[in-house]
Amino acid sequence: MTLVVEQPTAPTQADAAAALLAANRRRRRVRRWIAIGTLPLTLAALFFVAKVLSMYAFAHHSISSFIVGGYAESEAAARGQDWLNWFEQFKAPYNIGTALAGGDSLPQARSELEEALPLAQGLEVCYVRINLSLVMERMGDAAQADGRAAAAAELYGEALQMTVETPEECSSESAQERSPDPNRNMSDTLEQNEQRQQEKQQNSQQQQNPDQGGGEQPQESEEPQPSQEDLDDIEDRLNQGAQEREDQLDGDQGDGGGGGTDKPW
């Protein structure tokens, strides 16, 4: 009996094409599942980059608007930093509070800066404390202008306490290098703020408790009447003193110190 062995037939072009299509389909399925699996990571990376870029853009717009006096625009840009603020969390309330202070919305500015203070770390607390103390001082100025000496003295005391409790590191060169306003010396600013706020507190306390004269008032007939020449001399002295005080105040404000309140950083 004779065995017949069949020889394997060579694959045809149709078989080769079918095998190639099957391999391509497998590769497409693998790539599809890889894309689906990495899609959340890709979206997260894109969101991260967009968030970082937007924070820098909002911060730049907020600072540039503040410099030119556009406090409302500065506040609006700073609030853009507040959304999902995962990086430098103190920056958004700090910039918002500083813009509000520039626009004289002092109670709201104080609230934002008080929110920023515990979020700041290291030397970041330096300029947060400076601005917060200046806002408190300006609130004291407003109370003093309204004739509320007791409230003014309390606000000046809070501002002074905020200043004196500023860490000593804030007077270092490292703090100056990180200052948001390199044209002003942080150490000198702290020293001037402390002196000015202490003087204002003392003046308000004196107005709150004026010295009371003792004894009975002398009768009008017993008090000698000044002559017209004496009255003219007193008036000249008062006018001269007022002019000297005005000149001194102008000079102090030009130097960034004196009786006025410094502007926020």
C-alpha positions as CSV (number, residue, x, y, z in Angstrom):
1,M,0.0,0.0,0.0
2,T,1.4,3.3,-1.0
3,L,1.1,6.4,1.4
4,V,0.6,9.7,-0.3
5,V,2.0,12.7,1.6
6,E,0.3,16.0,0.9
7,Q,2.7,19.0,0.6
8,P,1.6,22.2,2.5
9,T,0.3,24.7,0.1
10,A,1.9,28.2,0.1
11,P,-0.2,31.0,1.6
12,T,-2.0,33.0,-1.0
13,Q,-2.0,36.8,-1.2
14,A,-5.6,36.8,0.2
15,D,-4.4,34.9,3.3
16,A,-1.5,37.3,3.8
17,A,-3.8,40.3,3.5
18,A,-6.3,38.8,6.0
19,A,-3.5,38.2,8.6
20,L,-2.2,41.7,8.2
21,L,-5.7,43.2,8.7
22,A,-6.2,41.1,11.8
23,A,-2.8,42.3,13.3
24,N,-3.7,45.9,12.5
25,R,-7.1,45.5,14.3
26,R,-5.3,44.1,17.4
27,R,-2.8,47.0,17.4
28,R,-5.7,49.5,17.1
29,R,-7.5,47.9,20.0
30,V,-4.4,48.1,22.1
31,R,-3.8,51.7,21.2
32,R,-7.4,52.6,22.0
33,W,-7.3,51.0,25.4
34,I,-4.0,52.8,26.2
35,A,-5.5,56.1,25.1
36,I,-8.6,55.5,27.3
37,G,-6.5,54.5,30.3
38,T,-4.1,57.5,30.0
39,L,-6.9,60.0,29.2
40,P,-7.4,61.1,32.9
41,L,-3.7,61.6,33.3
42,T,-3.5,63.6,30.1
43,L,-6.4,65.8,31.1
44,A,-5.0,66.3,34.6
45,A,-1.6,67.4,33.1
46,L,-3.3,69.8,30.7
47,F,-5.4,71.3,33.5
48,F,-2.3,71.6,35.7
49,V,-0.4,73.6,33.0
50,A,-3.5,75.8,32.3
51,K,-3.9,76.5,36.0
52,V,-0.3,77.5,36.5
53,L,-0.3,79.7,33.4
54,S,-3.6,81.4,34.4
55,M,-2.3,82.1,38.0
56,Y,0.8,83.9,36.6
57,A,-1.5,85.8,34.2
58,F,-3.9,86.8,36.9
59,A,-1.1,87.8,39.2
60,H,0.7,89.9,36.6
61,H,-2.6,91.7,35.7
62,S,-3.4,92.3,39.3
63,I,0.0,93.8,40.1
64,S,0.1,95.9,37.0
65,S,-3.4,97.3,37.6
66,F,-2.6,98.1,41.2
67,I,0.5,100.1,40.2
68,V,-1.5,102.3,37.8
69,G,-4.3,102.8,40.4
70,G,-6.8,100.4,38.8
71,Y,-7.8,98.9,42.1
72,A,-11.1,97.4,40.9
73,E,-9.3,95.7,38.0
74,S,-6.6,94.6,40.4
75,E,-9.2,93.0,42.7
76,A,-11.0,91.3,39.8
77,A,-7.7,89.8,38.6
78,A,-6.8,88.7,42.1
79,R,-10.1,86.9,42.5
80,G,-9.2,84.9,39.4
81,Q,-6.4,83.4,41.5
82,D,-8.8,82.3,44.2
83,W,-10.4,79.5,42.1
84,L,-8.9,76.1,42.9
85,N,-6.0,77.9,44.5
86,W,-3.7,75.0,45.4
87,F,-0.4,76.8,44.9
88,E,0.7,79.6,47.2
89,Q,-2.7,79.7,48.8
90,F,-2.0,83.0,50.6
91,K,-1.4,84.9,47.3
92,A,-5.1,85.2,46.3
93,P,-6.5,86.7,49.6
94,Y,-3.3,88.8,49.9
95,N,-3.7,90.4,46.5
96,I,-7.4,90.8,46.9
97,G,-6.9,92.5,50.3
98,T,-4.2,94.8,49.0
99,A,-6.4,95.8,46.0
100,L,-9.3,96.5,48.4
101,A,-7.0,98.6,50.6
102,G,-6.0,100.6,47.6
103,G,-9.6,101.3,46.9
104,D,-10.3,102.3,50.6
105,S,-12.5,99.3,51.2
106,L,-10.7,98.8,54.5
107,P,-13.0,96.3,56.5
108,Q,-13.1,94.0,53.5
109,A,-9.3,94.4,53.0
110,R,-8.7,93.5,56.6
111,S,-10.8,90.4,56.3
112,E,-8.9,89.2,53.2
113,L,-5.5,89.9,54.7
114,E,-6.4,88.2,58.0
115,E,-7.3,85.1,55.8
116,A,-4.0,85.3,54.1
117,L,-1.8,85.6,57.2
118,P,-2.2,82.0,58.5
119,L,-1.7,80.6,55.0
120,A,1.7,82.5,54.5
121,Q,4.8,80.6,55.3
122,G,8.4,81.7,56.1
123,L,9.2,85.2,54.9
124,E,5.8,85.5,53.2
125,V,4.3,86.6,56.5
126,C,6.4,89.8,56.4
127,Y,4.6,91.8,53.8
128,V,1.2,90.3,54.8
129,R,1.8,91.6,58.3
130,I,2.9,95.0,57.0
131,N,-0.2,95.5,54.8
132,L,-2.5,94.2,57.5
133,S,-1.1,96.7,60.0
134,L,-1.4,99.5,57.5
135,V,-5.0,98.6,56.9
136,M,-5.7,98.7,60.7
137,E,-3.9,102.0,60.9
138,R,-5.9,103.5,58.1
139,M,-9.1,102.3,59.8
140,G,-7.9,104.1,62.9
141,D,-7.3,107.2,60.8
142,A,-10.9,107.0,59.6
143,A,-12.3,106.6,63.1
144,Q,-10.1,109.5,64.3
145,A,-11.5,111.7,61.5
146,D,-15.0,110.8,62.6
147,G,-14.3,111.9,66.1
148,R,-14.3,108.4,67.6
149,A,-11.1,108.7,69.6
150,A,-11.6,105.5,71.6
151,A,-12.2,103.3,68.5
152,A,-9.2,105.0,66.8
153,A,-6.9,104.2,69.8
154,E,-8.0,100.6,69.8
155,L,-7.3,100.2,66.0
156,Y,-3.9,101.9,66.4
157,G,-3.1,99.5,69.2
158,E,-4.0,96.5,67.0
159,A,-1.9,97.9,64.2
160,L,1.0,98.5,66.5
161,Q,0.7,94.9,67.9
162,M,0.7,93.5,64.4
163,T,3.9,95.5,63.6
164,V,5.9,94.7,66.8
165,E,5.0,91.0,66.5
166,T,6.5,90.8,63.0
167,P,9.4,88.2,63.0
168,E,12.9,89.5,63.3
169,E,13.7,87.7,60.0
170,C,11.6,90.3,58.2
171,S,14.4,92.8,58.7
172,S,17.0,90.6,57.0
173,E,18.4,90.9,53.6
174,S,16.7,87.7,52.5
175,A,13.3,89.3,53.4
176,Q,14.2,92.4,51.4
177,E,15.1,90.3,48.4
178,R,11.6,88.8,48.5
179,S,9.9,92.1,49.1
180,P,7.0,92.9,46.6
181,D,8.3,96.5,46.6
182,P,12.1,96.5,46.3
183,N,12.1,100.3,46.2
184,R,11.2,100.4,49.9
185,N,13.3,99.0,52.7
186,M,11.3,96.5,54.7
187,S,13.4,97.1,57.9
188,D,13.0,100.9,57.7
189,T,9.3,100.5,57.0
190,L,8.7,98.4,60.0
191,E,10.6,100.8,62.2
192,Q,8.7,103.8,60.8
193,N,5.3,102.1,61.1
194,E,5.9,101.2,64.8
195,Q,6.9,104.8,65.7
196,R,4.0,106.3,63.8
197,Q,1.4,103.9,65.1
198,Q,2.6,104.4,68.7
199,E,2.4,108.2,68.4
200,K,-1.1,108.0,66.9
201,Q,-2.3,105.7,69.7
202,Q,-1.0,108.0,72.3
203,N,-2.6,111.0,70.7
204,S,-5.9,109.3,70.5
205,Q,-5.7,108.2,74.1
206,Q,-5.0,111.8,75.2
207,Q,-8.0,113.0,73.2
208,Q,-10.1,110.3,74.9
209,N,-8.9,111.4,78.4
210,P,-8.2,115.1,78.2
211,D,-6.6,116.8,81.3
212,Q,-9.2,118.3,83.5
213,G,-8.3,121.6,85.2
214,G,-8.6,121.6,88.9
215,G,-10.2,124.1,91.2
216,E,-12.7,126.8,90.4
217,Q,-12.5,128.8,87.3
218,P,-11.4,132.4,88.1
219,Q,-13.9,135.1,87.6
220,E,-13.8,137.0,84.4
221,S,-13.3,140.2,86.2
222,E,-10.2,138.9,87.9
223,E,-8.6,137.7,84.6
224,P,-6.5,140.3,82.9
225,Q,-7.6,141.1,79.4
226,P,-4.9,141.0,76.7
227,S,-4.2,144.0,74.6
228,Q,-4.7,144.1,70.9
229,E,-1.0,144.1,70.4
230,D,-0.8,140.9,72.4
231,L,-3.6,139.3,70.4
232,D,-1.8,140.2,67.1
233,D,1.4,138.7,68.4
234,I,-0.3,135.4,69.4
235,E,-2.0,135.2,66.0
236,D,1.3,135.7,64.2
237,R,2.9,132.9,66.3
238,L,0.0,130.5,65.6
239,N,0.2,131.2,61.9
240,Q,3.9,130.6,61.9
241,G,3.5,127.3,63.8
242,A,0.8,126.1,61.5
243,Q,3.0,126.8,58.5
244,E,6.0,125.0,60.0
245,R,3.8,122.0,60.8
246,E,2.5,121.9,57.2
247,D,6.0,122.1,55.8
248,Q,7.1,119.3,58.2
249,L,4.2,117.1,57.1
250,D,4.9,117.7,53.4
251,G,8.5,116.7,54.0
252,D,7.6,113.6,56.0
253,Q,5.2,112.4,53.4
254,G,7.8,112.9,50.7
255,D,10.1,110.6,52.6
256,G,7.4,107.9,53.2
257,G,7.2,108.5,56.9
258,G,5.8,111.1,59.3
259,G,2.2,111.4,60.5
260,G,0.6,110.0,57.4
261,T,-0.2,106.3,56.8
262,D,2.1,104.4,54.4
263,K,0.5,102.9,51.3
264,P,0.1,99.1,51.0
265,W,2.9,97.0,49.5
